[in-house]
Structures are given as structure tokens and as C-alpha cells.
Amino acid sequence: MLTVYGIANCDTIKKTKKWLELNNHDFRFHDYKKLGCDATLAAKLVETFPIDLLINKRGTTWRKLPEEEQRNLNAESALALIQRESSIIKRPILHSGDRWLIGYDEDAFASLNNR
């Protein structure tokens, strides 16, 4: 089953869900605001994606972080950060089988198995 990770009120998530629905992809939605980003999911994300790709540095959550925390970002601190501030995770993240995708990319979406 395809899983879409994100935040319900995010425009990119809305666009992703709409694209998946229009292209007949079944999926479940994991809303970070309701379900969080637990230690297991956070570890998988940090293991799967480069930190600079995983952390959304263009959003207000990043800009509100203390400068020292921004400067000292590494895998260990990112692990704690994304559990504490799930809004800082780049969206969308899609997971299907052994494939993980990050960011809005219709060509990549189309390559996912529709189960």
C-alpha cells in the first residue's frame, strides 16, 4: 500500500493527493499533525534521505529555529528535530514497498506500483 506522509493543510500535500486520486492510486495518508513522526519513522527518514533534502529550510519552522540549532544540524540532531517539529519535514514523502520518494514529482509518482 502506498503511504503519503505530510500535513493535511499543506498545499503540496493537497496537490499530491489530488494527483494520486486522478491517476487511480490507492493510498493512505499519514498526517504528522495527528499521528506524529515517531522514533522508528524518524530513523527511517534520516537513513533514507540526505538531511539537506529531508529538512525543509524554506519554511517558517526552520526560520524559527535558533541559529545554533540550524548551524549544528546533523543526522543525530535531525532525528530529534523531525520528531519534535514534524512541520520541518519536506513534503510530500511517499512510501511504497521498498521505494521512498520525497518532493512533488508526477513522473516519479507514476512509477510507483498501484496496489
C-alpha positions as CSV (number, residue, x, y, z in Angstrom):
1,M,0.0,0.0,0.0
2,L,1.2,3.5,-0.9
3,T,1.6,5.8,2.1
4,V,1.7,9.6,1.7
5,Y,3.3,11.4,4.7
6,G,2.6,15.1,5.3
7,I,0.3,17.7,6.8
8,A,-3.3,17.9,5.7
9,N,-3.4,21.7,5.2
10,C,-0.2,21.8,3.1
11,D,-0.9,22.9,-0.5
12,T,1.7,20.5,-1.9
13,I,0.1,17.6,0.0
14,K,-3.4,18.6,-1.4
15,K,-1.9,18.7,-4.9
16,T,-0.2,15.3,-4.3
17,K,-3.4,13.6,-3.0
18,K,-5.4,15.1,-5.9
19,W,-2.8,13.8,-8.5
20,L,-2.8,10.3,-6.9
21,E,-6.7,10.2,-6.9
22,L,-6.9,11.4,-10.5
23,N,-4.4,8.7,-11.5
24,N,-6.2,5.9,-9.6
25,H,-3.5,5.3,-7.0
26,D,-4.8,3.9,-3.8
27,F,-3.0,5.4,-0.8
28,R,-3.3,6.0,2.9
29,F,-2.4,9.4,4.4
30,H,-0.2,9.7,7.4
31,D,-0.8,13.2,8.9
32,Y,2.1,14.3,11.0
33,K,-0.1,16.6,13.0
34,K,-2.4,13.8,14.1
35,L,-0.1,10.8,14.1
36,G,3.3,12.4,14.6
37,C,6.7,11.2,13.5
38,D,7.7,8.6,15.9
39,A,11.3,7.4,16.5
40,T,11.0,4.5,14.1
41,L,9.7,6.6,11.2
42,A,12.2,9.4,12.0
43,A,15.1,7.0,11.9
44,K,13.9,5.5,8.6
45,L,13.6,9.0,7.1
46,V,17.1,10.1,8.3
47,E,18.5,6.8,7.0
48,T,16.8,7.1,3.6
49,F,17.2,10.8,2.6
50,P,20.1,13.2,2.9
51,I,19.5,15.7,5.7
52,D,19.6,18.7,3.3
53,L,16.8,17.1,1.3
54,L,14.7,15.9,4.2
55,I,14.7,19.2,6.2
56,N,12.6,22.0,4.6
57,K,14.8,25.0,5.1
58,R,12.4,27.3,3.3
59,G,9.6,27.2,5.8
60,T,8.8,29.2,8.9
61,T,9.6,26.2,11.2
62,W,13.2,26.3,10.0
63,R,13.4,30.1,10.2
64,K,12.1,30.0,13.8
65,L,14.8,27.6,15.0
66,P,17.7,29.1,16.9
67,E,20.7,29.9,14.7
68,E,22.9,27.5,16.6
69,E,20.5,24.6,16.0
70,Q,20.4,25.4,12.3
71,R,24.2,25.6,12.2
72,N,24.8,22.3,14.0
73,L,22.3,20.2,12.1
74,N,23.5,16.6,11.6
75,A,21.9,13.1,11.4
76,E,21.5,12.9,15.2
77,S,20.1,16.3,15.7
78,A,17.8,15.9,12.7
79,L,16.4,12.8,14.2
80,A,15.3,14.7,17.3
81,L,14.2,17.7,15.3
82,I,11.8,15.9,13.0
83,Q,10.2,14.1,15.9
84,R,9.7,17.4,17.8
85,E,8.9,19.6,14.7
86,S,7.3,17.4,12.1
87,S,6.4,20.5,10.0
88,I,10.0,20.8,9.1
89,I,10.0,17.6,7.1
90,K,9.9,18.3,3.4
91,R,6.6,17.3,1.8
92,P,5.4,15.0,0.4
93,I,7.1,11.8,1.3
94,L,5.7,8.7,-0.4
95,H,6.5,5.1,0.5
96,S,5.5,2.1,-1.5
97,G,7.2,-1.3,-0.9
98,D,10.9,-0.6,-0.8
99,R,10.6,2.7,-2.6
100,W,10.7,6.1,-0.9
101,L,10.2,9.4,-2.7
102,I,10.4,13.0,-1.5
103,G,9.1,16.1,-3.1
104,Y,6.3,16.6,-5.7
105,D,7.3,14.8,-8.9
106,E,4.5,13.4,-11.1
107,D,6.9,11.3,-13.2
108,A,8.2,9.6,-10.0
109,F,4.6,9.2,-8.7
110,A,3.6,7.5,-11.9
111,S,6.4,4.9,-11.5
112,L,5.0,3.7,-8.2
113,N,3.1,0.4,-8.1
114,N,-0.6,0.9,-7.7
115,R,-1.7,-1.8,-5.3
